[in-house]
Amino acid sequence: MRDYYDVLGLTADAGADEIRRAYRQLSRRYHPDISGDDRSAAYREVARAYEVLREADRRRSYDAALRDSAPRVDWLSDEIAIDFPSVSSVLDGMRHSFFGDMPYASLSADVEVTPDEAFWGAVVPLSVPLRGTCATCGGRGEMWEEWCAACAGTGEVTSEHPLRLRVPAGVREGARFRFSVMPTGCAPTVVEVRISVR
């Protein structure tokens, strides 16, 4: 489903005035009579986005459909869930006292997009390799009197963490994005992505 907020260059919490202002700017840029070239497809998409987002009822329906179409991602949930937030903060405090701040791992990736995707924006699937606690041995590295086969005795395993990177419309060659991934049971990881337009 096409993200009309992305078409207008807005976030989902944009107000009516912001939507109207973005529509007016983009329609002046893409209207065939004003721009002088054939950008009618872009103009029609901007007009359609504004048509849907300007009316409160249509916008609510669209937002619900957009939420339903988003993929569900399990962020590497742990085997045991702690139901008490106070216990979680105590454990985090103890971990900080003993070990200090958790070091951030750092990864980088090059993402290629087509010129059309760079112009219109795109959602690119990524798979980020993360180091986390071995679920088989609970991070001990051993099972009874033997080394844990799943982690080879290290207590850590690498797992692929799927996510979707939203590339904004109008992105240019060499643009860089930085974000952090912090799923439960894994070390915080900073990911830097460089965009290539091909």
C-alpha positions as CSV (number, residue, x, y, z in Angstrom):
1,M,0.0,0.0,0.0
2,R,1.4,3.4,-1.0
3,D,2.2,5.6,2.0
4,Y,0.5,8.9,1.3
5,Y,2.3,10.6,4.2
6,D,5.6,9.7,2.4
7,V,4.2,11.1,-0.8
8,L,3.6,14.5,0.8
9,G,6.9,14.3,2.8
10,L,5.1,14.3,6.2
11,T,4.9,12.1,9.3
12,A,1.7,10.3,10.3
13,D,1.0,12.8,13.1
14,A,0.9,15.8,10.7
15,G,-1.9,18.3,11.3
16,A,-4.4,19.5,8.7
17,D,-2.5,22.8,8.1
18,E,0.8,20.8,7.4
19,I,-1.0,18.6,5.0
20,R,-2.6,21.5,3.1
21,R,0.8,23.4,3.0
22,A,2.7,20.3,1.7
23,Y,0.0,19.7,-1.0
24,R,0.2,23.3,-2.2
25,Q,4.0,23.2,-2.5
26,L,4.1,19.9,-4.3
27,S,1.2,20.7,-6.6
28,R,3.0,23.9,-7.7
29,R,6.1,21.8,-8.3
30,Y,4.4,19.0,-10.3
31,H,1.5,20.6,-12.0
32,P,2.1,20.2,-15.8
33,D,0.9,23.8,-16.5
34,I,3.4,25.3,-14.0
35,S,6.4,22.9,-14.2
36,G,6.5,22.9,-18.0
37,D,7.4,19.3,-18.2
38,D,5.3,16.1,-18.0
39,R,5.1,15.2,-14.3
40,S,1.4,14.4,-14.5
41,A,1.9,11.0,-12.7
42,A,3.6,12.7,-9.8
43,Y,0.9,15.4,-9.7
44,R,-1.9,12.8,-9.7
45,E,-0.3,10.9,-6.8
46,V,0.1,14.1,-4.8
47,A,-3.6,15.0,-5.5
48,R,-4.7,11.5,-4.5
49,A,-2.7,11.7,-1.2
50,Y,-4.3,15.1,-0.4
51,E,-7.7,13.8,-1.3
52,V,-7.4,11.0,1.2
53,L,-5.6,12.8,4.1
54,R,-7.6,16.1,4.1
55,E,-10.9,14.5,5.3
56,A,-10.9,13.2,8.8
57,D,-13.0,10.1,8.2
58,R,-11.1,9.0,5.1
59,R,-7.8,9.6,6.9
60,R,-8.9,7.4,9.9
61,S,-9.8,4.6,7.5
62,Y,-6.5,5.0,5.6
63,D,-4.5,5.0,8.8
64,A,-6.2,1.8,9.9
65,A,-5.5,0.1,6.6
66,L,-1.9,1.3,6.6
67,R,-1.4,-0.1,10.1
68,D,-3.0,-3.4,9.1
69,S,-0.7,-3.7,6.0
70,A,2.5,-3.2,8.0
71,P,4.3,-6.5,8.6
72,R,4.4,-7.8,12.1
73,V,8.0,-8.1,13.4
74,D,9.0,-10.2,16.4
75,W,11.9,-8.3,17.9
76,L,13.8,-11.5,19.1
77,S,11.6,-11.9,22.1
78,D,13.1,-13.7,25.1
79,E,12.0,-17.1,26.3
80,I,11.0,-15.6,29.6
81,A,9.0,-12.4,29.8
82,I,9.3,-10.2,32.9
83,D,5.9,-8.9,33.8
84,F,7.0,-6.4,36.4
85,P,8.6,-3.2,35.1
86,S,10.1,-2.5,38.5
87,V,12.1,-5.8,38.4
88,S,13.3,-4.9,34.9
89,S,14.7,-1.5,36.1
90,V,16.4,-3.1,39.1
91,L,18.1,-5.7,36.8
92,D,19.2,-2.9,34.5
93,G,20.6,-1.0,37.4
94,M,22.5,-4.1,38.7
95,R,23.9,-4.7,35.2
96,H,25.0,-1.1,34.9
97,S,26.7,-1.3,38.4
98,F,28.6,-4.4,37.6
99,F,29.5,-3.9,34.0
100,G,29.0,-0.2,33.2
101,D,27.3,0.9,30.0
102,M,26.7,-1.8,27.4
103,P,29.1,-1.2,24.5
104,Y,27.4,-0.5,21.2
105,A,28.3,-2.8,18.3
106,S,28.6,-1.0,15.0
107,L,27.6,-2.2,11.5
108,S,27.5,-0.5,8.1
109,A,25.8,-1.4,4.9
110,D,25.4,0.0,1.4
111,V,21.8,0.0,0.0
112,E,21.2,0.4,-3.7
113,V,18.0,2.0,-4.9
114,T,16.8,2.7,-8.5
115,P,16.4,6.3,-9.6
116,D,12.6,5.9,-9.4
117,E,12.9,4.6,-5.8
118,A,15.2,7.5,-5.0
119,F,12.7,10.0,-6.4
120,W,9.5,8.4,-5.0
121,G,10.9,6.9,-1.8
122,A,10.9,3.2,-1.0
123,V,10.8,0.6,1.8
124,V,13.9,-1.6,1.6
125,P,14.1,-4.9,3.6
126,L,17.3,-5.3,5.6
127,S,18.6,-8.2,7.6
128,V,20.9,-7.1,10.5
129,P,23.2,-9.7,12.1
130,L,23.1,-9.4,15.9
131,R,25.0,-11.0,18.7
132,G,22.8,-12.2,21.5
133,T,22.5,-14.6,24.4
134,C,22.3,-18.2,23.5
135,A,18.7,-19.4,24.2
136,T,19.8,-23.1,24.5
137,C,22.2,-22.6,27.4
138,G,21.0,-19.2,28.7
139,G,24.4,-17.7,28.1
140,R,26.3,-20.1,30.3
141,G,28.1,-21.9,27.4
142,E,27.5,-25.3,28.8
143,M,24.7,-27.9,29.2
144,W,25.2,-30.0,32.3
145,E,28.8,-31.2,32.0
146,E,29.2,-30.6,28.2
147,W,29.8,-27.5,26.1
148,C,26.7,-26.1,24.5
149,A,26.6,-27.1,20.8
150,A,24.4,-24.3,19.8
151,C,26.9,-21.5,20.7
152,A,30.1,-23.7,20.8
153,G,30.6,-22.8,24.4
154,T,30.7,-19.0,24.0
155,G,27.2,-18.3,25.4
156,E,26.4,-16.0,22.4
157,V,24.9,-16.7,19.0
158,T,24.5,-14.6,15.9
159,S,21.0,-14.2,14.6
160,E,19.5,-12.3,11.6
161,H,17.2,-9.5,12.6
162,P,14.8,-8.4,9.8
163,L,13.7,-4.8,9.5
164,R,12.4,-2.4,6.9
165,L,14.3,0.7,6.1
166,R,12.2,3.6,4.8
167,V,14.1,5.5,2.2
168,P,12.6,9.0,2.0
169,A,11.5,10.5,-1.3
170,G,14.1,12.7,-3.0
171,V,17.1,10.9,-1.4
172,R,20.5,11.6,-3.1
173,E,23.5,9.5,-3.9
174,G,25.8,9.1,-0.9
175,A,23.1,10.0,1.7
176,R,23.8,8.3,5.1
177,F,21.3,7.2,7.7
178,R,22.2,6.0,11.2
179,F,19.9,4.2,13.6
180,S,20.2,1.8,16.5
181,V,18.7,-1.6,17.0
182,M,18.1,-2.9,20.5
183,P,16.1,-6.1,20.6
184,T,15.7,-8.0,23.9
185,G,18.6,-10.3,24.6
186,C,21.0,-8.6,22.1
187,A,23.7,-6.0,22.5
188,P,22.6,-2.5,21.2
189,T,23.8,-2.1,17.7
190,V,24.3,1.1,15.7
191,V,23.7,0.6,12.0
192,E,24.9,3.1,9.4
193,V,23.4,2.8,5.9
194,R,24.9,4.6,2.8
195,I,22.5,5.0,-0.2
196,S,23.7,4.3,-3.7
197,V,21.4,5.3,-6.7
198,R,21.9,2.9,-9.6
